[in-house]
Amino acid sequence: MENLNLENVKSYVDTLWVIDCAILVFIMQAGFMCMETGLSRHKNSINVALKNAADFGVSVVIFWIFGFGLMFGSSYNGLFGTDLFFFKTTNAEYMTYFVFQAMFVATAATIISGAVAERMKFNGYLIITILATGIIYPIVGHWAWSSSYLSNIDSAKELLNEVDQVTSTGWLTNLGFVDFAGSTIVHSVGGWIALSAVIIIGPRIGKYSESNKGKFTGSSFPLAVLGTLILWFGWFGFNGGSNGAMDEAVPLILINTFLAAAFGLLTGLGTSFIIYKKPDPFYVVLGPLAGLVSITAGCNSMTTVVAIFVGIIGALVAVTITEILNKYEIDDVVGAVPVHLGAGVWGTLAVGFFSDLNILGTDLTRLEQIKAQFIGVLTIGAFSFFGSYIILRILNYFYPLRVTPLQEELGLNIAEHNAVSVEHDLISILEKQSQSGDLAIRGPQDPFTAGGVIGLYYNKLMNKLEISEKEKEKWRSRISKEVNLAVKVQENFLPKRDLQNYPVHGINIAAREVSGDFFSFYPHNDSVYFIIADVAGKGVHAGMVMAKASTLFEVMSRDQVDPDEMMFHMNNDLFITKTSGMFVTCVLGKYDLISDEITWVNGGHQPAIIRNEQGEYQNFDSDAPPMGVISQKDKSIYKINKQVLNGNKFYVFTDGLSESLDVEGKEIGIDGSIKIIEDNYTKDSKKHLSDVTKKIIKISGSEKLSDDLTLISIG
C-alpha cells in the first residue's frame, strides 16, 4: 500500500474537491430544467424537461466517444486534438477531470434548449446537441483549454502514447487568452449556437402580435426562481472546481461568484423597476444568472470590488440585449442569448481590463492581455455562430427543425410525446358522462391551462344540474350565466388558427345562444382539411354533439385520414354516443394547395356547389345518409368527389340558408341560395360570406334567425 504522505493527502483532497464540484455542476442540470420549464408554457413543460434530460445523456456519450479527444488530445497545430477518442484510463486524476469536463459540455448543450423551447422538434434539438457538444465546443475548448490540465500531468505521455513530449497546447493559449471557468468557452459558445438556431426557426406563433406585445406568461415563475437558485448553488462547483485543486485560491473564487450573482440580482430587480415600474419576475431570474456568467472567466483573478462591478455590468448587458432581441422579434424563451452570450462576452473581456496580471501568469502587458481577450472572443464567436448557422440552415432545408403551426398550437407535450393533457382528460370525461348519464362525474381542473379552466366551469355546471327539483326555478335563473360561458367555450371550437394566407373562409350565425352548426379548417403541410356540419336540433344539446363531432374531426385530420374513412369512423362513433333522435349532416374533405384539387364526401347534407369564373354554378348532390343514423360496415357508402378548381369557388352551406324565408314567407331553396350568393359575390371571400348572411337576416325581417346558418368557401 502506498504510504500516505503530505503530498498524497493533498492529491486526494484535490481529487475529492473536483469530484464534489462535478456533482454540484450536475445538479445545475436540474436547475436548468426547473428554470426553463417555469418560463415555458404549461403545454410544453414535458417537452422542455425531456430535452434537458436527453441532452445530458447525448452530450456525455458524444464527449466520451470523440469530444474529449478533440478537446484535450495531442494538438494538431493548436487547432484540435487527434487522440484520446473513446476515452479510457486507469489514472484517477484523468477520470476525475473527464467527469468534471463532461458536466461542462452538458451545460453548454442545455443553454441552447431554453432558447429554442416551444417550437423545435425533439429530434432536431438532439441533432443540435450533437453538433454543439461533439464539434463546436470541443474545438474551441482545445484552442483555449487543452493545456490547462493534461500537459501538467507526468503520466500524460503514457496516456497520449507520446515518447518524448506532450503536445496539447491550443493556439489561443499560446496567444495568452484566459477564460478561467468558461464565460466564453462554455456560455458564449452555447449562446452563439442558440442565437443562430432561434434566427433560423423564428419566433413562436403570436409572440410578437399586437395583443401580446412580445410576452408570453410562463407556466410557473416560482419554479423558474427555484431553478435559478439551484443554478446559483451549483455555480460554486462550476467555478470552484475549475481551479483543479483545493487551495488558497478557492475562497476568493467562491466569494467573487457569490457577490457577482447577488449584485446581478439587485441590478435586474432595479432595472425592472425603471423599465416596467414594478419588479418583473423575468429580470429577477435574468440578473443573478448574468452576474454568474460574467464572473466565471475571471473569478480567480479579480478583487471582490471588481467582481461586484463585473456582475452589475453583466446584468445590465443582459437586460439591454433582451430589449434588443424583442425589438427585432428574435424569440429567446428563457433569455439564453442575453445571459450566456452577452454576459459571457462581457465577462471574458473584463479579464483583460481588470484581472491581476500576476495571477493570470501570461507574461503579457495590460494592453496585450486586452488584445488577446478580444481575439479569443471574436474568433470563438465567429466560429460558433457562423459554423452552427451554416450547418443548421442546410439541415433545416432538408429536415425542418420546427414543428408545424398546428403542433405548436396544440403544444409539444402532445404533438411530440403524446403526453396526456388536461384537454384530453376533459374530452374523455365528457364521453364517459354522455354514455353513462352519471352527473356525479367531474372533469379535471387546472387554472394554468385552457382545458383546465373549461373543466372548472364545466364542473360548476354539473354541480348546478344536481340541484334538487325544489330549487328548479332558482337553477333556471342561474343557468343563463352558464349558457353564456358555454357560448364562449363553443366559440373556441371555431377555427382560431391563422388562416389568412389560405383560400378558405367560413362564417357561423347561431339561431340560439349555442349553435348546432359548426365548421372547421385544419391546415396540414400543403393541404387544408375542412368540415361543415349541421346537428339536428338547436341549443345546448346540439352544441354538445357538435363538440364531439368537432373533436373527432380535429383528431383524424391530425392523422391525415382520408375523407371517406373519416366520415365512416365519425358516423359509427356518433351512432354509439349520440342521444336518440340526434343526427349530423356533414360535408368534409381536403383541399390540396399545390394541385388546387378539392376532395370531399357528403353525408346527407346540402349539395356542394362550385362557381366558375363566368358565374355559372354546378351542384353536387349526395345520396349517403347523415352521420349517427345507422352503424356502417363499409366506408364505400360515402362517395368521394374530386374536382380541380382552377380558379373556381367551392361553396357549402347548412339548411339555415336554403330554408330561410323570402319576403313572401316561402323557403328560398337551393336555387334561391345560389342567387343570393351570386348577387352578393365579391372576390373578397370573407366579405362575400358576411354580405350573404347579412342579406338573409335582412330578408327574414328579424334580428334572430329561425335556424343556425353556416357557410364556407374554398378557392
ROKEDREN-769329 format. One line per field, with one value per residue (C-alpha): residue number from 0; residue in one letter; x, y, z. Coordinates in steps of 0.25 Angstrom, whole numbers, plus 2048, in hexadecimal, padded with zeros to 3 digits. Each point is the difference from the previous one (the first is absolute). Example, Ala and Ser with C-alpha at 12.3 -4.5 7.8 and 13.67 -1.06 7.14 Angstrom:
<sites>
pos <- c(0;1);
code <- c(A;S);
X <- c(831;806);
Y <- c(7EE;80E);
Z <- c(81F;7FE);
</sites>
This chain:
<sites>
pos <- c(0;1;2;3;4;5;6;7;8;9;10;11;12;13;14;15;16;17;18;19;20;21;22;23;24;25;26;27;28;29;30;31;32;33;34;35;36;37;38;39;40;41;42;43;44;45;46;47;48;49;50;51;52;53;54;55;56;57;58;59;60;61;62;63;64;65;66;67;68;69;70;71;72;73;74;75;76;77;78;79;80;81;82;83;84;85;86;87;88;89;90;91;92;93;94;95;96;97;98;99;100;101;102;103;104;105;106;107;108;109;110;111;112;113;114;115;116;117;118;119;120;121;122;123;124;125;126;127;128;129;130;131;132;133;134;135;136;137;138;139;140;141;142;143;144;145;146;147;148;149;150;151;152;153;154;155;156;157;158;159;160;161;162;163;164;165;166;167;168;169;170;171;172;173;174;175;176;177;178;179;180;181;182;183;184;185;186;187;188;189;190;191;192;193;194;195;196;197;198;199;200;201;202;203;204;205;206;207;208;209;210;211;212;213;214;215;216;217;218;219;220;221;222;223;224;225;226;227;228;229;230;231;232;233;234;235;236;237;238;239;240;241;242;243;244;245;246;247;248;249;250;251;252;253;254;255;256;257;258;259;260;261;262;263;264;265;266;267;268;269;270;271;272;273;274;275;276;277;278;279;280;281;282;283;284;285;286;287;288;289;290;291;292;293;294;295;296;297;298;299;300;301;302;303;304;305;306;307;308;309;310;311;312;313;314;315;316;317;318;319;320;321;322;323;324;325;326;327;328;329;330;331;332;333;334;335;336;337;338;339;340;341;342;343;344;345;346;347;348;349;350;351;352;353;354;355;356;357;358;359;360;361;362;363;364;365;366;367;368;369;370;371;372;373;374;375;376;377;378;379;380;381;382;383;384;385;386;387;388;389;390;391;392;393;394;395;396;397;398;399;400;401;402;403;404;405;406;407;408;409;410;411;412;413;414;415;416;417;418;419;420;421;422;423;424;425;426;427;428;429;430;431;432;433;434;435;436;437;438;439;440;441;442;443;444;445;446;447;448;449;450;451;452;453;454;455;456;457;458;459;460;461;462;463;464;465;466;467;468;469;470;471;472;473;474;475;476;477;478;479;480;481;482;483;484;485;486;487;488;489;490;491;492;493;494;495;496;497;498;499;500;501;502;503;504;505;506;507;508;509;510;511;512;513;514;515;516;517;518;519;520;521;522;523;524;525;526;527;528;529;530;531;532;533;534;535;536;537;538;539;540;541;542;543;544;545;546;547;548;549;550;551;552;553;554;555;556;557;558;559;560;561;562;563;564;565;566;567;568;569;570;571;572;573;574;575;576;577;578;579;580;581;582;583;584;585;586;587;588;589;590;591;592;593;594;595;596;597;598;599;600;601;602;603;604;605;606;607;608;609;610;611;612;613;614;615;616;617;618;619;620;621;622;623;624;625;626;627;628;629;630;631;632;633;634;635;636;637;638;639;640;641;642;643;644;645;646;647;648;649;650;651;652;653;654;655;656;657;658;659;660;661;662;663;664;665;666;667;668;669;670;671;672;673;674;675;676;677;678;679;680;681;682;683;684;685;686;687;688;689;690;691;692;693;694;695;696;697;698;699;700;701;702;703;704;705;706;707;708;709;710;711;712;713;714);
code <- c(M;E;N;L;N;L;E;N;V;K;S;Y;V;D;T;L;W;V;I;D;C;A;I;L;V;F;I;M;Q;A;G;F;M;C;M;E;T;G;L;S;R;H;K;N;S;I;N;V;A;L;K;N;A;A;D;F;G;V;S;V;V;I;F;W;I;F;G;F;G;L;M;F;G;S;S;Y;N;G;L;F;G;T;D;L;F;F;F;K;T;T;N;A;E;Y;M;T;Y;F;V;F;Q;A;M;F;V;A;T;A;A;T;I;I;S;G;A;V;A;E;R;M;K;F;N;G;Y;L;I;I;T;I;L;A;T;G;I;I;Y;P;I;V;G;H;W;A;W;S;S;S;Y;L;S;N;I;D;S;A;K;E;L;L;N;E;V;D;Q;V;T;S;T;G;W;L;T;N;L;G;F;V;D;F;A;G;S;T;I;V;H;S;V;G;G;W;I;A;L;S;A;V;I;I;I;G;P;R;I;G;K;Y;S;E;S;N;K;G;K;F;T;G;S;S;F;P;L;A;V;L;G;T;L;I;L;W;F;G;W;F;G;F;N;G;G;S;N;G;A;M;D;E;A;V;P;L;I;L;I;N;T;F;L;A;A;A;F;G;L;L;T;G;L;G;T;S;F;I;I;Y;K;K;P;D;P;F;Y;V;V;L;G;P;L;A;G;L;V;S;I;T;A;G;C;N;S;M;T;T;V;V;A;I;F;V;G;I;I;G;A;L;V;A;V;T;I;T;E;I;L;N;K;Y;E;I;D;D;V;V;G;A;V;P;V;H;L;G;A;G;V;W;G;T;L;A;V;G;F;F;S;D;L;N;I;L;G;T;D;L;T;R;L;E;Q;I;K;A;Q;F;I;G;V;L;T;I;G;A;F;S;F;F;G;S;Y;I;I;L;R;I;L;N;Y;F;Y;P;L;R;V;T;P;L;Q;E;E;L;G;L;N;I;A;E;H;N;A;V;S;V;E;H;D;L;I;S;I;L;E;K;Q;S;Q;S;G;D;L;A;I;R;G;P;Q;D;P;F;T;A;G;G;V;I;G;L;Y;Y;N;K;L;M;N;K;L;E;I;S;E;K;E;K;E;K;W;R;S;R;I;S;K;E;V;N;L;A;V;K;V;Q;E;N;F;L;P;K;R;D;L;Q;N;Y;P;V;H;G;I;N;I;A;A;R;E;V;S;G;D;F;F;S;F;Y;P;H;N;D;S;V;Y;F;I;I;A;D;V;A;G;K;G;V;H;A;G;M;V;M;A;K;A;S;T;L;F;E;V;M;S;R;D;Q;V;D;P;D;E;M;M;F;H;M;N;N;D;L;F;I;T;K;T;S;G;M;F;V;T;C;V;L;G;K;Y;D;L;I;S;D;E;I;T;W;V;N;G;G;H;Q;P;A;I;I;R;N;E;Q;G;E;Y;Q;N;F;D;S;D;A;P;P;M;G;V;I;S;Q;K;D;K;S;I;Y;K;I;N;K;Q;V;L;N;G;N;K;F;Y;V;F;T;D;G;L;S;E;S;L;D;V;E;G;K;E;I;G;I;D;G;S;I;K;I;I;E;D;N;Y;T;K;D;S;K;K;H;L;S;D;V;T;K;K;I;I;K;I;S;G;S;E;K;L;S;D;D;L;T;L;I;S;I;G);
X <- c(800;805;805;7F7;809;7FC;801;7F7;7F6;800;7FD;7F5;7F9;802;7F9;7F5;7FE;7FF;7F6;7F7;800;7FD;7F4;7FC;800;7F8;7F5;800;7F9;7F4;801;800;7F4;7F8;803;7FD;7F3;7FC;802;7F9;7F1;7FA;7FC;80F;805;802;808;809;803;803;809;808;802;803;80A;808;801;803;80A;808;800;805;80A;805;801;807;7FD;80B;80A;7FE;801;80B;808;80D;7FF;800;806;7F8;7F3;7FA;804;804;7FF;7F9;7F4;7F7;807;805;80A;804;805;7F7;804;7FC;7F3;7FC;804;7F7;7F4;802;801;7F4;7F8;805;7FC;7F2;7FE;804;7F6;7F5;802;7FA;7F4;7F9;802;7F9;7F5;7F2;802;80C;7FE;806;809;804;805;808;807;804;805;809;805;803;806;807;806;7FF;802;80C;807;7FF;803;80D;804;800;800;807;80D;7F9;801;805;80D;804;7FE;80C;7F8;7FB;80B;7FB;7F1;803;80A;80A;80F;807;7F6;7F2;7FA;7F3;800;7F6;803;7F8;807;80D;7FA;7FE;7F0;7FA;7F3;801;7F2;7FA;7F8;804;804;7F3;7F6;802;802;7F2;7FB;805;7FA;7F3;800;802;7F5;7F6;802;7FE;7F4;7F9;7F8;7F4;7F2;7FA;80C;801;7F2;7F9;7F8;80C;80A;80C;7FC;7FC;7FD;808;7F9;806;809;803;805;809;805;803;808;808;803;805;809;805;803;807;808;809;805;800;80A;807;802;807;80C;803;804;7FC;80A;800;7FA;7F3;7FA;802;7FA;7F4;7FD;802;7F6;7F6;802;7FE;7F3;7FB;802;7FC;7F2;7FF;803;7F6;7F6;803;800;7F2;7FB;806;7FA;7F3;7FE;7FF;808;800;802;808;80A;801;804;809;808;807;803;806;809;804;804;807;809;803;80C;808;7FB;80E;807;7F7;7FE;7F2;7FD;803;7F8;7F4;802;801;7F3;7F9;804;7FD;7F2;7FE;806;7F6;7F4;805;801;7F2;7FA;808;7FB;7F2;801;805;7F6;80B;7F9;808;7F7;809;80A;80B;806;800;805;80A;805;7FF;805;80A;807;800;806;80B;804;800;80B;809;7FC;7FF;807;80D;80B;808;7F5;7FE;80E;800;80C;7F8;7FE;7F3;7FE;805;7F6;7F4;804;801;7F2;7FA;806;7FB;7F2;7FF;806;7F8;7F4;802;803;7F4;7F5;804;804;7F2;7F8;805;7FE;7F3;7FB;804;7FA;7F3;7FF;7FF;7FA;7F8;804;7F3;7F3;7F3;7F8;7F5;809;805;7F2;7FD;80D;80C;7FC;7F5;806;80E;7FD;7F2;7FF;7F2;7FB;7F5;7F9;800;7FC;7F4;7FB;801;7F8;7F5;800;7FE;7F6;7F8;800;7FC;7F8;807;7FF;80A;80C;809;80A;80F;802;80D;801;80C;7FA;7F5;7FA;801;7F9;7F5;800;7FE;7F4;7FA;801;7F8;7F5;800;7FE;7F4;7FA;800;7F7;7F3;7F3;7FC;80A;7FD;7FB;80D;808;7F9;804;80E;802;800;80D;805;7FB;808;80C;7FC;7FF;80F;804;7F9;807;80D;7FC;7FF;80E;809;80D;806;7FA;801;80A;7F6;7F5;7F6;7F5;7F4;7F5;7F6;7F4;7F8;7F1;801;80B;807;801;7FE;807;80F;80C;80F;80D;80C;80D;809;80D;7FB;7F2;7F4;7F5;7F3;7F2;7F2;7F5;7F2;7FC;7F1;7F9;805;805;80A;7FC;804;80C;806;7FE;807;80C;801;800;80A;809;800;802;80D;806;7FE;805;80C;802;7FE;7F4;7F9;7F3;7F8;807;7FE;7F1;7FF;806;7F9;7F3;802;805;7F5;7F6;805;801;7F4;7F3;7F4;7FA;80D;808;80A;800;80E;80A;80E;80C;80E;805;80E;807;80A;7F7;7F4;7F8;7F5;7FB;7F3;7F5;7F2;7F8;7F1;804;7FC;807;80E;800;80B;800;809;806;7F4;7F6;7FA;7FD;801;7F9;806;7F5;802;7F7;808;7F9;803;80A;7FB;7F3;805;80D;808;809;806;806;7FC;7F2;807;803;80C;7FF;80C;801;80C;7FB;80A;7FB;7F1;7FA;7FB;7F4;7F8;7F5;7F7;7F0;800;803;7F7;7F4;800;7F4;7FE;7F7;7F4;803;805;80D;80A;806;80D;7FD;7FD;80C;809;7F9;803;80F;801;7F9;80A;80C;80E;80E;802;7FB;7FF;7F7;7F8;7FC;7FD;7F7;7F8;7FD;7FC;7F7;7F9;7FE;7FA;7F7;7FB;7FC;804;80D;7FF;801;7F7;80B;80F;807;80E;807;80E;808;80D;808);
Y <- c(800;80E;808;80B;80D;80E;801;7F4;805;80D;7F9;7F8;80D;807;7F4;800;80E;7FF;7F4;808;80C;7F7;7FB;80F;802;7F4;806;80C;7F8;7FF;80F;802;7F7;807;80E;7FC;7F9;80B;80A;7F8;7FE;7F4;7F9;7FF;7FC;7F1;803;80A;7F6;7F5;808;804;7F1;7FB;80B;7FC;7F1;803;80B;7F7;7F4;809;806;7F2;7FB;80B;80E;7FE;7FC;80C;809;7FA;7F7;802;80D;802;80E;805;7FE;7F2;7F3;7F4;7F5;7FC;7FB;7F6;805;7F6;801;7FA;80D;806;80E;7FE;7F9;80C;80A;7F9;800;80E;804;7F8;808;80C;7FB;7FD;80E;806;7F7;803;80F;7FE;7F8;80C;80A;7F7;7FB;7FE;7FF;7F7;7F1;7F7;7F8;80E;804;7F3;803;80E;7FA;7F6;80C;809;7F5;7F8;80A;80F;7FF;7F6;808;80E;7F9;7FB;80E;805;7F5;7F4;803;804;7F2;7F4;806;802;7F2;7F7;7F4;807;7FA;7F2;804;807;7F6;80A;7FD;80D;80B;803;80A;805;80F;808;80C;809;7FB;804;80D;803;7FF;7FD;7FA;7FA;7F9;802;80D;7FF;7F1;7FB;80B;809;7F4;7FB;80E;801;7F3;803;80E;7F9;7F6;80A;809;7F4;7FA;80D;805;7F9;802;80C;804;80E;802;80E;7FA;7F8;80B;7F6;7F9;7F2;7FC;7F4;7F4;803;80C;7F9;7F4;809;807;7F3;7FC;80D;7FD;7F2;805;80A;7F5;7F7;80C;7FF;7F3;805;80B;7F9;7F3;807;803;7F2;7FF;804;80B;80F;805;7F9;80A;80C;7F8;7FD;80E;806;7F6;803;810;801;7F8;808;80D;7FB;7FC;80E;806;7F8;804;80F;800;7FA;80B;80A;7F9;7FB;807;7F3;7F4;7F8;7F1;7FD;80A;7FB;7F3;807;808;7F6;7F6;80C;803;7F2;7FE;80D;7FD;7F2;804;808;7FB;7FC;80C;80C;807;800;80E;7FD;7F4;808;80A;7F4;7FA;80E;802;7F2;801;80E;7F9;7F5;80A;808;7F4;7FB;80D;800;7F2;803;80D;7F7;7F5;7F5;7F7;7FA;7FA;800;80B;7F6;80A;80C;7F8;7F6;807;80F;7FF;7F5;809;80C;7F7;7FB;80E;804;7F7;808;80D;7FD;7F3;7FF;7FD;7F9;7F6;7FE;7FC;803;80A;80A;80F;805;805;7F2;7F9;808;7FD;7F1;800;808;7F6;7F4;805;804;7F3;7F7;808;800;7F1;7FC;809;7FF;7F1;7FD;809;7FA;7F2;802;808;7F4;7F6;809;7FF;7F1;7FD;80C;802;807;7F9;803;80C;7F7;7F8;80C;805;7F2;800;7F7;7F8;7FA;802;7FB;7F6;7FC;804;801;80E;806;803;7F1;7FC;809;7FA;7F2;805;806;7F3;7F7;809;800;7F1;7FE;80C;801;80F;7FD;7FF;80C;805;804;80E;807;810;800;7F9;804;7F2;800;80D;7FA;7F4;80A;807;7F2;7FB;80C;7FD;7F1;805;808;7F5;7F8;80A;7FA;802;809;80A;7FF;80F;805;7F7;805;80E;7FC;7F7;80C;804;7F3;800;80D;7F8;7F5;80A;804;7F2;7FC;80C;7FA;7F4;809;802;809;7FC;80B;7FC;80E;7FA;7F5;801;7FA;808;7FD;807;7FB;807;7F9;801;7FE;802;7F3;7FB;7F2;804;801;801;7FE;800;7F8;804;7F5;802;803;7FD;805;7F7;806;7FC;806;7F9;802;7F9;7FD;809;80D;805;7FA;7F2;802;807;7F5;7F6;80B;800;7F1;800;80C;7F9;7F3;808;807;7F3;7F9;80C;800;7F1;804;7F6;800;807;7F3;7F9;80C;800;7F1;801;80D;7F9;7F4;807;80A;7F5;7F9;80D;809;802;7F9;809;808;7FF;808;804;803;804;7FD;7FF;805;80B;7FF;80D;7FB;7F9;809;7F3;7FF;7F2;7FF;7F7;803;7FA;804;80F;80B;7FE;806;80B;804;80E;802;80D;803;800;7F2;7F6;7F1;7F8;7F3;7F8;7F4;7F4;7FC;800;80A;7FC;7F9;7FA;7F2;7F9;7FE;7F4;805;80E;7FE;806;80E;803;808;80C;807;80D;809;80E;808;80D;7FB;802;7F4;803;7F8;805;7FB;800;80D;806;7F8;7FF;80F;807;80B;80C;7F8;7F6;7F5;7F8;805;7F2;7FC;809;80C;7FE;800;80C;807;7FB;806;80D;803;7FA;807;7FA;804;7F2;805;80C;7F7;7F7;80B;807;7F3;7FE;80F;7FF;7F3;808;80B;7F8;7F9;80D;7FC;801;7F1;7F5;7F4;7F7;800;805;7FB;803;7FC;804;7FA;804);
Z <- c(800;7FC;80C;804;800;7FF;7F1;7FE;80A;7F8;7F4;806;805;7F3;7F9;80A;7FE;7F1;801;80A;7F6;7F5;808;802;7F1;7FE;809;7F7;7F5;80A;801;7F1;7FF;80B;7FB;7F1;804;808;7F5;7F6;7FE;807;7F3;7FD;80E;7FE;7F3;807;80B;7F7;7F7;80D;804;7F1;7FD;80D;7FC;7F1;803;80A;7F6;7F5;808;805;7F1;7FA;806;80B;7F6;7F7;80C;808;7F7;7FA;7F8;7F1;7FE;80C;7F9;805;807;7F9;80A;80D;7F9;807;80D;809;80B;80E;805;80B;7FC;7F2;804;809;7F5;7F6;809;803;7F1;7FD;809;7F9;7F2;805;805;7F2;7F9;80A;7FE;7F2;805;807;7F4;7F6;809;7FC;7F1;7FC;7FD;80B;7F6;7FA;80D;803;7F2;805;80D;7F8;7F8;80C;809;7F6;7F7;804;80F;7FF;7F6;806;80D;7FA;7FC;80E;80A;7FA;808;80D;806;7F8;7FC;80F;804;7FF;7FB;7F4;7F8;802;7FE;7F3;7FB;7FF;802;802;802;802;7F6;804;7FF;7F9;7F8;809;80C;7F9;7FD;80F;7FF;80E;803;80E;801;7F3;7FE;7F1;7FE;807;801;7F4;7F7;804;7FF;7F1;7FC;807;7F8;7F3;803;804;7F4;7F7;806;803;80C;806;7FA;805;809;7F9;7FD;803;80B;807;7FE;801;80D;803;80E;805;807;80D;804;80E;7F9;7F8;80C;807;7F3;801;80F;7FC;7F5;80A;80A;7F5;7FB;80C;7FB;7F1;804;80C;7F9;7F4;80A;7FF;80F;80E;803;805;7F2;803;80B;7F6;7F5;808;806;7F2;7FB;80B;800;7F0;801;80B;7FA;7F3;806;806;7F3;7F9;80A;7FF;7F1;800;809;7F7;7F3;805;80D;807;804;7F3;803;7F4;803;80E;7F9;7F6;809;809;7F5;7F7;80C;802;7F1;800;80C;7FB;7F7;80B;80D;805;7FB;805;80D;806;7FD;7F1;801;804;7F5;7F6;805;7FF;7F2;7FC;804;7F9;7F3;801;803;7F4;7F6;805;7FB;7F3;7FD;803;7F7;7F4;804;803;809;80B;80A;80D;7FC;7FD;7F6;809;80C;7FA;7F4;804;80E;7FC;7F6;80A;80B;7F7;7FB;80F;803;7F7;806;80F;804;807;7F6;809;803;7F1;7FE;7F1;801;7F7;803;803;7F1;7FB;809;7FC;7F1;803;806;7F5;7F6;808;801;7F1;7FA;809;7FE;7F1;7FF;809;7FA;7F1;801;807;7F7;7F3;805;806;7F4;7F7;809;801;7F1;800;80D;806;80E;804;803;7F8;804;805;808;806;804;806;808;7FF;80C;7F7;7F2;803;80B;800;80F;806;802;808;7F3;7FC;80E;7FF;7F3;806;80C;7F6;7F8;80D;805;7F3;800;80F;803;80D;804;80C;7F7;800;7F6;803;806;7FD;801;7F7;7F3;7F7;802;80F;800;7F7;80A;80B;7FA;7FB;80E;805;7F6;805;80E;7FC;7F9;80C;808;804;7F9;80C;7FB;7F1;7FF;806;7F8;7F3;804;801;7F4;7F7;805;7FE;7F1;7FE;804;7F7;7F5;803;800;7F3;7F9;803;7F7;7F4;7F9;808;7F8;7F7;7F2;7F9;7F6;7FD;7F6;80A;807;809;808;80A;805;80C;801;80F;80A;7FC;7F2;7FB;7F3;7FF;7F6;802;7F8;803;7F8;7FE;7F8;7F2;803;807;806;802;805;801;808;805;80C;801;80A;807;80D;80A;7FD;7F1;804;808;7F5;7F7;80A;7FF;7F1;7FF;809;7F8;7F3;807;804;7F3;7F8;808;7FC;7F1;7FF;7F2;7FF;7FE;80B;809;7FE;802;80E;804;7FC;809;80C;800;7FE;80D;808;7FB;806;7FA;7F4;7FE;7F3;7F9;7F1;7FB;7F5;802;7F8;7FC;7F8;7F9;800;7F5;7F6;803;801;80A;805;808;805;804;80B;7FE;7FF;7F6;7F3;7FE;7F5;7F7;7F9;7F4;7FC;7F7;80B;7FD;80B;801;80B;805;808;809;803;80C;80E;80B;80B;80C;7FA;7FE;802;7F3;7FD;7F3;7FD;7F2;803;800;7F2;7FD;7F7;7FA;7F8;7FC;803;7F6;805;803;80E;809;809;80A;80A;80A;7FF;808;7F2;7F7;809;804;7FB;7F6;801;7FC;80B;7F7;801;7F6;7FE;7F9;7F4;809;808;7F3;7FC;80D;7FF;7F2;802;80C;7F9;802;7FF;80E;806;80E;7FC;7F7;80B;809;7F6;7FD;80F;801;7F4;806;80D;7F9;7F8;80D;806;80D;809;803;7F5;801;7FE;801;7F4;7FC;7F2;7FC;7F3;7FA;7F5);
</sites>
